[in-house]
Amino acid sequence: MKSQNRAIIIATIALLFVILGGSIAFMIVEDFTFVDAIWLTIISITTVGFGDIVPNSVAGRIIVLFIVISGLWLFTYVLGNFFSSLVEGHLIDLWGKRIMMKKVKALNNHIIVCGAGRVGHEVIMELKNNGTPFVVIEKEEKKFKDLRGDNVLYIEGDATEDKTLNLAGIEKAKGIIISLADDAGNLFVTMSARTINPGMKIIARANRPGNINKIKRAGADSVFCPSLMAGKRMALSIIKPASVAYVQALTDTNKVNLELEELILGKSCPIVNKPLKDSGMREDFNTLLLALKRDNDTILNPGPNEVLLPGDIMIVCGPANELSKLEKLALG
């Protein structure tokens, strides 16, 4: 389709050159006005031939022959392909892509998803359900229809190419989720993303457990192996079914009004520099502090005497409405 669109554009430009060149030739050879020259050129190309304006010299008639031979073919080709594209929806798709690219360019602080396969589809649905702005990079044409049906912004291209990442606004993105079918591609995109935007969060997929450390060394913040995670989850479902069911309930927001959230404590937050037992998180907001991330350390299940410091990232669990209130408090 791209080659067909390129051919139509080239033919259209050539036709415009024939019209412009013929008009200028008539103005020079026949001393016609610009309007008369354009008029004679167009009626010659379309073979209308009203006869109201005709060339008076041999040179002018040679110009008419050249315009008819070259212009008629170009005009027929462009017109035929125009209506063909209109009927088949190509022009509508092209216009839709232009609108979508404008929306992609307007994105800021968004997420880039590389790959719309089985794993990528779940990522897309989760981001969409959470209202997170994102754009998908996909190169398989058969998946474009599903992305359009889900009203998802996407870029047609290869995620391993820097120009495709730039089209997705990688320099303005806050994170990228790389879920390609091959680990070589995931490794390559990780390296490119870390080079172009050193400060972004990079989450990558590893299809083989042995490649997890390689992708991490390439610059990924976190690497997930779907087969490894699924295997552990299946084993735990047999060994500890109640625990797995509880975790599943937390992650399935359709079943319970509980969410996991990350909240950053601001300097002006009223609970900073206080021990956890005096924060009132449990009493006032009905939320549970699961962990604290402080610099490069993670404090799991903080004790009641743990002092909350500015810049700490709290991983909390609780009702969505209470978490919203706690977030406002954390921001100060």
N, C-alpha and C positions, 0 to 999 in steps of 0.2 A: 504493500500500500504506500509506503514511503517513497519508493521509486516511481510509482505512478503519479503521486502528488508532485514530485520533483519535475517530472516530465511535463506536466500541465503548466507548472509555474514557468519553466523555461520557454515553452511554446507561447505562453501569454506575453512574456517579455519580448520574444522575437516578433510577435504580431504588433506590439506597440512600437517597436523599432521600425517595422515596415511602414506603419501608418505615419510615424513622425518623419522618417526618411523620405517617403513619397511626397508628403506635404511640402517639405523644404525644397525638394527637387522641382515641384510644380511652381513654387514661388520664384525660384531662380530662373528656370527655363521658360515658363509661360508668363511670368510676371503676374501671377494670381495673388489675390489677397490671402491672408492666412485662412479665413473662413472658407473661401472658395476652394483652396488647396485641400483642406481637410475634407470638405464635402465630396470633391471628386475622388479623393483617395478611398473614402469609405464606400461610396456607391460602386467603385470599381471592384473592391474586395468582395462586397456582397452581391456583385453582378446585377444590381438593380438597374443601373444605366438609364437615368431619366433623360439624358441628352441635353439638359439645360446648360451644362458647362462641359465643354470638350476641349481637348488639347489641340492647338493649332499648328504645332510643329512636329517634325518627324521625331525629334528627341523626346517630346512630350508623349507621343504615342508609344515609344519604346518603354518609357517609364510606366505607362498604363499596363503594357504587356507584362512587365516585371512584377508589378503590384498584383495583377490578377493571378499570375502563376504562383507566386510565393504566398501572397496574402490569403488567397482563397483556401489553399490547403491548411494554413495555420488557423484561419478562422473556423473552418469546418472541424478541425481537430479539437480546438479549445471549446467550441460550442457543444460538440458531441460529448466530450468528457465532462463538461460542466453539468449537463443534464443527467448524464449517467451517474455522476457522483451525488447529485441532488436526490435522485431516485433511490440509490443504494444507501443513502445516509452518510456518505463520506464527509460531505461539507458540514453536516450537522455535528458529526463527531469532531471534525477539525475545530469548529467553533467552540464546542464543549471543552476541548483540550485547552484552547486559548483562555477560556474563563477559569478553568481549573489551575492553569499555570499562574494566573494572576493571584489566585487564592494561596497557592504555595509560596509565591514570592512575598506575600504579606505575612506569612507565619514568622513568629519570633519566640524563642525560648520553648521550642517544640521538641517532639520526639521523632526520630527517623527509624522506620522499620524496614529492614532489608530482607526481602523474601516473604511471599504470601502463601507458603505451603501450609501443611497441616499445623505445624507449630506456630508459624507466623500468623495464621488465621486466628488462633486462640489469643495471641498477643493483640491483634487488631481489635477483636471483639472486647477484650478487657479494657483497652485504652478508650475505645468508643463509649463503653458503658460508664467509665469514670469521667467522661467529658474532657479528656486530655487532648490537646491539639497535637496532631501527628500527620506524617505523610509516609506513604509506602513506596519503596523502590522494587519494581518487579519487571522481569524481562520476558516472561512467558505470556504470549498474547491470549491464550485460552483463559487466563485468570483475570484479565481486564474486565470482562463482563460481570464477574462476581463482585469485583471492587466497585464498579459503577453502581451495581444494584444495591450495595451497602452504603452508598454515598460517601465513599472513602477517597480522600485525595491521594493520587499516586503519580509516580514518575515512571515512564516507560524507558527502561535502560538497564545496563549492567552495573550493579552496585560496586563492583571492583574497579570501576573507572572513576577517576577523580572528577571528571566533568559531570557525571551523573550525581555524585554526592554534592557537588556545588549547586546543581539545579534544585536539589532538595533542601538547600539552605543550611548546609552542615556548619558553616561558620557561625550561624545564629542559633543553632540547636543546642538544647541543654543535655541531650542524651541520644544514644543510638542503640537499637536492639538489632543484633545481627543474627539472622536465622536462615542462613542459606543451606542448601542440601549437602554441600561438600565442605570439609574442614579447611581445605586450602583456600577457598573463597572467604570463609569466615576469618581466617588468619590474615589474609591480604587486606580485607576491609578494615579490620581492627587496626592494622598498622597505618593505613591511610587516614582513618578517622583520628587517631591519636596525633598524627603529624599535622593535619589541617586544623584541628580544634583540640589543643592539649588539655583544656579544662573541662571537656564534656565527659559525661558518664557513659561508659561503654559496657553494655551487657551482650555477651556473645554465646553462641551455641556451639557445642562440641558433639559431633556425632559419635566419636570414639573416645572413651574415657582417657586413653593414653595421650590425647591431644589437649587436654584441659590445661596443663601447665604451659604448653607451648603457646597457646592463645593468650594466657595470662601474661607471659613474658613479652608478648607482642604489644601489650598495652591495655588489655581488657580489665575492667574493675571486677567483674564477676563472670564466670563461665558456667553454663549449665549443660549437663548431658541428659537429654530426655530419657534415653534408655536406662541410664544408671538411676535416675530419680524414680522412674516408673517401677523398676525392679525393687528398689528399697521400699517404695510405697506399698507394693503388693505384698511383700514379705511382712511389713509392719501391720498390714490389714489382717493378717492371720495371727501374728504374735500379740499385737496390742490393738484390737479392733475398736475399743472405746476411745482410745487416744486419737486414732486416725479419724474417727467419726467426729470428734470434737474439733480437730483442726480443719476438717472439711466444712463443718458448720461455720467456722470463723471466716473462711474464704468464700463461702457461698452466700453473697449478700441478698439473694432472693429468698432465703429461708429464715434468716435471723437478722435482727436490727443491730448487728455488731460489726465493727470495722477495725482493721488495723491501720494505724496512722503513724507517720513520722512528724514530730513537731520540734522545731528548733527554739530553744530558750533565748529570748532577746535580753539585752542588758537591762532594759527597763521593766522586765517582767517582775511582778511582785513576789514570786516564789523563788527567785534565784538567791543563792547564798543562804538557803534554808535547808534543813534536813527534810528528807522525803516525808517523814511522819507529820511535819507541820505544814505541808503543801496543800492539804485539803483535797487532793486529787480524787481520792476514793470517796470521801464524804460529800464533797460539793459537786463533783462531776460524774460520779459513778464509773470511773475509768481505772484501769489497772495498768501500772507501769511494768512492762515486761523486760525492758533493757534500756541502758543508757549507752550512747556512743559518744565517747570523749576523745577527740583527736584520733589516734589510730587504735585506741583501746575500746573494747566493748564490755560493759559491765552487765552481766546477766542477772536477772532477779535482784535488783538493788535492795539492800537492807533499809530499814526505817531510819537509820542514822546517816545514810548516804546524803551528802550535801549536793544540791543541784547548782551547777555553775553556768554562767553565761556561755552560750555557744554549744551547750550539750544538746545532742539530738535524742529526744525521748521516743521510744517505740512503745506506743500505748494501744490498749484495746478497750473499746466501749461503744455505747450507742452513737450513731452518726451525729445526732443533734447536740449531744454533750461534747463530742470531740470538736465540733465547730466552736463551741463556747470556750473550750480549753485552748484552742488554737489562738483565739483572740487574746486570751490571757497570756499565753506564751510569748506572743509578739509584743506585748506591752502596749 
